[in-house]
Amino acid sequence: MDPLFIVAGNRQEFDDFVIRKRMMGHNYDFKYVYNVDTVRGLNTIRGFYVGSYQERTDWPEIDVAIQTIKARGG
């Protein structure tokens, strides 16, 4: 199963999201997007945007990387 990439405002928001999902029975391989390098070079991507992600200083760069992956069909 491919991992789910989570773009969260910070690590606490990510951890809270994963705890909630696991309590609901979801057992995905959740990956926190620490920075753009986490998603750079991927051919496909699935995931969620959580909390205050748009307030991150690196959000524009992450957004461009994700949009590029999606534009290539991933």
The 8 nearest C-alpha neighbors of each residue, nearest first, counted from 0:
[[1, 2, 27, 28, 3, 26, 29, 45],
 [0, 2, 3, 28, 45, 27, 44, 43],
 [3, 1, 28, 29, 4, 0, 30, 27],
 [2, 4, 46, 29, 45, 30, 28, 5],
 [5, 3, 46, 30, 31, 29, 45, 2],
 [4, 6, 47, 31, 46, 32, 30, 7],
 [5, 7, 48, 32, 49, 52, 47, 31],
 [8, 6, 49, 52, 9, 13, 50, 12],
 [52, 7, 9, 51, 50, 55, 12, 54],
 [10, 8, 7, 12, 11, 13, 52, 51],
 [9, 11, 13, 12, 14, 7, 8, 31],
 [12, 10, 14, 13, 9, 15, 8, 7],
 [11, 13, 15, 10, 9, 14, 7, 16],
 [14, 12, 10, 16, 11, 15, 7, 17],
 [13, 15, 11, 17, 16, 12, 10, 18],
 [16, 14, 18, 12, 13, 17, 11, 19],
 [17, 15, 13, 19, 14, 18, 12, 20],
 [16, 18, 20, 14, 19, 15, 21, 13],
 [17, 19, 15, 21, 16, 20, 22, 14],
 [20, 18, 22, 16, 17, 21, 15, 23],
 [21, 19, 17, 23, 22, 25, 18, 16],
 [20, 22, 25, 24, 18, 23, 19, 17],
 [23, 21, 19, 24, 20, 18, 25, 17],
 [22, 24, 20, 21, 25, 19, 18, 26],
 [25, 23, 21, 22, 26, 20, 19, 27],
 [26, 24, 21, 20, 23, 27, 22, 17],
 [25, 27, 21, 24, 28, 20, 29, 23],
 [28, 26, 29, 25, 2, 3, 0, 1],
 [27, 29, 2, 3, 30, 26, 1, 0],
 [30, 28, 3, 2, 27, 4, 31, 5],
 [31, 29, 4, 5, 3, 32, 28, 2],
 [30, 32, 5, 33, 4, 6, 29, 13],
 [31, 33, 6, 34, 37, 5, 30, 4],
 [34, 32, 31, 37, 35, 36, 6, 10],
 [33, 35, 36, 32, 37, 57, 61, 38],
 [34, 36, 61, 37, 38, 39, 60, 64],
 [35, 37, 39, 38, 34, 33, 40, 32],
 [38, 36, 35, 32, 34, 39, 33, 31],
 [39, 37, 36, 35, 41, 40, 64, 65],
 [38, 40, 36, 41, 37, 35, 64, 65],
 [39, 41, 38, 42, 36, 68, 37, 64],
 [42, 40, 43, 39, 38, 68, 44, 73],
 [41, 43, 73, 68, 40, 44, 71, 72],
 [44, 73, 42, 41, 68, 45, 69, 72],
 [43, 45, 73, 46, 41, 42, 4, 68],
 [46, 44, 3, 4, 43, 47, 2, 1],
 [45, 47, 4, 3, 5, 44, 48, 6],
 [46, 48, 5, 49, 6, 4, 45, 3],
 [47, 49, 6, 7, 5, 52, 50, 46],
 [50, 48, 7, 6, 52, 47, 51, 8],
 [49, 51, 52, 8, 7, 12, 48, 53],
 [50, 52, 8, 53, 54, 7, 49, 55],
 [8, 51, 53, 7, 54, 55, 50, 49],
 [54, 52, 55, 51, 58, 8, 56, 59],
 [55, 53, 52, 51, 56, 8, 58, 57],
 [56, 54, 58, 57, 53, 52, 8, 51],
 [55, 57, 58, 54, 59, 53, 60, 52],
 [56, 58, 55, 60, 59, 61, 34, 35],
 [57, 59, 61, 55, 60, 56, 53, 62],
 [60, 58, 62, 61, 57, 63, 56, 53],
 [59, 61, 63, 62, 58, 57, 64, 35],
 [62, 60, 35, 58, 64, 63, 59, 65],
 [61, 63, 59, 65, 60, 64, 58, 66],
 [64, 62, 66, 60, 61, 65, 67, 59],
 [63, 65, 67, 61, 62, 66, 39, 60],
 [66, 64, 68, 62, 67, 63, 61, 69],
 [65, 67, 69, 63, 68, 64, 70, 62],
 [68, 66, 70, 64, 65, 69, 63, 71],
 [69, 67, 65, 71, 73, 66, 70, 42],
 [68, 70, 73, 66, 72, 71, 67, 65],
 [69, 71, 67, 72, 68, 66, 73, 65],
 [72, 70, 68, 69, 73, 67, 42, 43],
 [73, 71, 69, 70, 68, 43, 42, 67],
 [43, 72, 69, 68, 42, 71, 44, 70]]
